[in-house]
Amino acid sequence: MDSPEQADAFHAAGVANGSTTCEDPPGWRDGSVGKLYLAYLRDPDGNKLCALYRPPKV
């Protein structure tokens, strides 16, 4: 994704169309590769989808 807002829009569109939130709600996570914004969904077929935004390194 190009921004956290775009990941939120992906998540909201998925939920509006039958997907469910899985893991935690969309938000920032600290990982081994640095800070990431993640939004996880489980689609109606059971697939787990993730929108990921990685901020630019400063």
C-alpha positions in Angstrom: 0.0 0.0 0.0 1.0 3.6 -0.4 -0.2 4.8 3.0 -1.9 3.6 6.2 -5.1 5.2 4.9 -5.0 3.0 1.8 -4.6 -0.1 4.0 -7.6 1.1 6.1 -9.7 1.6 2.9 -8.7 -2.0 1.7 -9.8 -3.3 5.1 -13.0 -1.4 5.2 -14.0 -2.5 1.7 -13.2 -6.1 2.6 -15.4 -6.0 5.7 -18.2 -4.3 3.8 -18.1 -7.2 1.3 -18.2 -10.1 3.6 -14.6 -10.5 4.9 -13.8 -10.5 8.6 -11.0 -9.0 10.6 -8.4 -11.5 11.7 -5.3 -11.0 13.9 -5.6 -7.5 15.4 -7.4 -4.5 14.0 -5.4 -2.5 11.4 -2.5 -0.7 12.9 1.2 -0.3 13.4 3.3 -3.3 14.4 6.9 -3.5 15.3 8.6 -6.3 13.4 12.0 -7.7 12.7 12.3 -5.4 9.7 11.0 -2.3 11.5 7.7 -0.6 11.9 4.9 -1.8 9.6 1.2 -0.8 9.2 -0.8 -4.0 8.7 -4.5 -4.7 8.0 -5.5 -8.4 8.0 -8.7 -9.9 6.6 -10.2 -13.4 6.2 -12.2 -13.4 3.0 -15.5 -15.4 2.6 -13.5 -18.4 1.1 -11.2 -18.5 4.1 -8.2 -16.9 2.6 -6.1 -14.7 4.8 -5.2 -11.4 3.1 -2.9 -8.6 4.4 -2.4 -5.0 3.3 1.0 -3.8 4.3 2.5 -0.3 4.4 6.2 0.2 5.1 7.1 3.8 5.8 10.2 5.2 4.1 13.4 5.0 5.9 14.7 8.3 7.2 
